[in-house]
């Protein structure tokens, strides 16, 4: 049974591109002779290693995605182990992961098909303006915000707030005008 694998191997960093080609061609020949296919080949080039391998800080990375039986993977790994140019290799079976991703994609599409289309807002009538909700006064604190005092309480260290203006009195026969000096005087305690 053919399965999908990713084969990542790291070659010595001082190896040239011409020396990489025979190694990749040899692995490609092993896979095709066993009835498999090389689906993807990526040469990442020289990259820094996470830790030193054989006193080297860099390596030439090559990634192969192959479809082949498990016996072929054993032969590939044997050849990678014997080759002196190869520092490390890693084989990962990805067909289960691809199957899982495909299943998740189908479930998402099914849920999207069941979900009703979003409703468009009703068109505005002529002459109506759409305004965002804003607080009554620009400098007024938001209720419940940190640092805001409860309704009717004065902030700490502030002078007491003046009394709210009273409701307008019904018109009287003779309106009384306040004295100018009364408006400038402050109450004494």
C-alpha positions as CSV (number, residue, x, y, z in Angstrom):
1,X,0.0,0.0,0.0
2,X,1.4,3.4,-1.1
3,X,1.6,6.1,1.5
4,X,2.7,9.7,1.4
5,X,6.0,10.6,3.2
6,X,8.2,13.7,3.6
7,X,11.9,13.0,3.6
8,X,14.0,15.8,4.9
9,X,17.8,15.4,5.0
10,X,20.7,17.7,5.7
11,X,23.9,17.5,3.7
12,X,27.3,19.0,4.6
13,X,27.3,22.8,4.0
14,X,30.5,22.8,1.9
15,X,28.9,20.5,-0.7
16,X,28.2,22.2,-4.1
17,X,24.9,22.1,-6.0
18,X,26.5,19.8,-8.5
19,X,27.2,17.3,-5.7
20,X,23.7,17.5,-4.3
21,X,22.1,16.4,-7.7
22,X,23.5,12.8,-7.7
23,X,22.4,12.2,-4.1
24,X,18.8,13.4,-4.9
25,X,18.8,11.5,-8.2
26,X,19.9,8.3,-6.4
27,X,17.0,8.6,-3.9
28,X,14.6,9.4,-6.8
29,X,15.7,6.3,-8.6
30,X,15.2,4.1,-5.5
31,X,11.6,5.4,-5.2
32,X,10.7,5.1,-8.8
33,X,12.2,1.6,-9.1
34,X,10.0,0.4,-6.2
35,X,6.9,1.7,-7.9
36,X,6.6,5.0,-6.0
37,X,6.6,8.6,-7.1
38,X,8.5,11.8,-6.1
39,X,5.7,14.4,-5.7
40,X,7.8,17.3,-4.7
41,X,11.4,18.2,-4.4
42,X,12.6,21.4,-2.6
43,X,16.2,22.4,-2.2
44,X,16.3,24.9,0.6
45,X,20.1,25.5,0.4
46,X,22.5,26.2,3.2
47,X,20.8,27.1,6.5
48,X,21.9,27.5,10.1
49,X,21.4,24.4,12.3
50,X,19.7,24.6,15.7
51,X,22.6,22.8,17.3
52,X,26.0,21.6,16.1
53,X,26.1,18.3,14.2
54,X,29.6,16.8,13.6
55,X,31.1,20.2,14.6
56,X,29.2,22.0,11.9
57,X,26.8,25.0,12.4
58,X,25.2,24.9,8.9
59,X,23.8,22.3,6.5
60,X,22.3,22.1,3.0
61,X,18.6,21.1,3.4
62,X,16.6,19.0,0.9
63,X,13.0,18.1,1.2
64,X,11.3,15.3,-0.8
65,X,7.6,14.4,-0.7
66,X,7.2,10.9,-1.9
67,X,4.4,8.3,-2.4
68,X,5.7,4.8,-1.9
69,X,5.3,1.6,0.2
70,X,7.0,1.3,3.6
71,X,9.7,-1.1,2.4
72,X,10.9,1.6,0.1
73,X,11.2,4.1,3.0
74,X,13.4,1.5,4.8
75,X,15.7,1.3,1.8
76,X,15.8,5.1,1.5
77,X,16.8,5.5,5.2
78,X,19.4,2.8,4.8
79,X,21.0,4.7,1.9
80,X,20.8,8.0,3.8
81,X,22.5,6.4,6.8
82,X,25.4,5.1,4.7
83,X,26.1,8.3,2.8
84,X,28.9,10.3,4.4
85,X,27.7,13.6,2.9
86,X,24.4,13.4,4.9
87,X,24.5,14.8,8.5
88,X,20.9,14.0,9.5
89,X,17.6,12.8,8.0
90,X,14.0,12.7,9.1
91,X,11.1,10.7,7.6
92,X,7.5,11.7,8.4
93,X,4.4,9.9,7.2
94,X,1.9,12.7,6.2
95,X,-0.9,10.9,4.6
96,X,-2.9,10.7,7.8
97,X,-2.4,14.4,8.4
98,X,-3.5,15.2,4.8
99,X,-6.6,13.0,5.3
100,X,-7.4,14.8,8.5
101,X,-7.0,18.2,6.9
102,X,-9.2,17.3,4.0
103,X,-11.9,16.0,6.4
104,X,-11.8,19.3,8.4
105,X,-12.1,21.3,5.2
106,X,-15.2,19.4,4.1
107,X,-16.8,19.9,7.5
108,X,-16.2,23.6,7.4
109,X,-17.7,23.8,3.9
110,X,-20.7,21.8,5.1
111,X,-21.3,24.2,8.0
112,X,-20.9,27.2,5.8
113,X,-23.5,25.8,3.4
114,X,-26.0,25.3,6.3
115,X,-25.4,28.8,7.8
116,X,-27.9,31.4,6.4
117,X,-26.5,34.3,4.5
118,X,-26.0,37.5,6.6
119,X,-28.9,39.9,6.4
120,X,-28.2,43.3,4.9
121,X,-29.2,46.3,7.0
122,X,-32.5,47.9,5.8
123,X,-31.9,50.9,3.5
124,X,-32.0,54.3,5.2
125,X,-35.0,56.5,4.5
126,X,-34.3,59.7,2.6
127,X,-33.4,62.5,5.0
128,X,-32.3,60.1,7.8
129,X,-28.7,60.1,8.8
130,X,-27.0,57.1,10.3
131,X,-25.0,58.3,13.3
132,X,-22.9,56.2,15.7
133,X,-24.0,56.2,19.3
134,X,-21.9,58.7,21.2
135,X,-21.9,59.9,24.8
136,X,-23.9,63.0,25.7
137,X,-20.9,65.2,26.6
138,X,-17.5,64.6,25.0
139,X,-15.7,65.0,28.4
140,X,-18.2,63.0,30.4
141,X,-16.7,59.8,31.9
142,X,-18.3,56.5,30.9
143,X,-20.2,54.8,33.7
144,X,-18.4,51.8,35.1
145,X,-15.1,52.9,33.6
146,X,-12.1,52.8,36.0
147,X,-11.7,56.0,37.9
148,X,-15.3,57.1,37.4
149,X,-17.2,57.9,40.5
150,X,-20.7,56.6,41.2
151,X,-23.6,58.9,40.3
152,X,-24.0,61.8,42.6
153,X,-20.5,61.4,44.3
154,X,-17.8,64.0,43.8
155,X,-14.3,63.0,43.0
156,X,-11.8,62.9,45.8
157,X,-10.2,66.2,46.6
158,X,-12.7,68.2,44.5
159,X,-14.8,71.1,45.7
160,X,-18.5,70.2,46.2
161,X,-20.5,70.6,43.0
162,X,-23.0,73.4,42.7
163,X,-26.6,72.5,43.2
164,X,-28.6,71.6,40.1
165,X,-30.6,74.4,38.7
166,X,-34.2,74.3,39.8
167,X,-37.1,73.9,37.5
168,X,-38.2,77.3,36.0
169,X,-40.8,79.0,38.2
170,X,-44.1,80.0,36.8
171,X,-44.2,83.6,35.6
172,X,-44.7,86.0,38.5
173,X,-46.3,89.4,38.6
174,X,-43.0,91.2,39.3
175,X,-39.7,89.5,38.5
176,X,-37.0,90.0,41.0
177,X,-33.5,90.8,39.7
178,X,-30.6,89.4,41.7
179,X,-28.2,91.9,43.2
180,X,-24.9,92.0,41.4
181,X,-22.8,91.6,44.6
182,X,-24.7,88.5,45.6
183,X,-23.6,86.7,42.5
184,X,-19.9,87.3,43.3
185,X,-20.0,86.5,47.0
186,X,-19.1,83.0,48.2
187,X,-21.0,81.5,51.2
188,X,-19.0,81.4,54.4
189,X,-19.1,78.6,56.8
